[in-house]
């Protein structure tokens, strides 16, 4: 799990540098499990099942806009399901 609040306070520098490195090495890059940048399902470490987990927001649009502005990197993502859980 990433602490998106802390990453946002640092203008997503860690992620932006990671993307720059990847895009500098390869012609195409794929961000698997893209929905994880929008939301994640958090389960307490001591939980025996995931039934009491909760969705937490990811970096979302703010992260991708910061990455685009800082590096010119544009990402295209497939919508593989609903963004908001039921």
Buried (B, 14 or more C-beta within 10 A) or exposed (E): EBEBEEBBEEBBEEBBEEBBEBBEEEEEEEEEEBBBBBBBEEBEEEEEEEEEEEEEEBBBEBBBEBBEEBBEBEBEEEEEEEEEEE
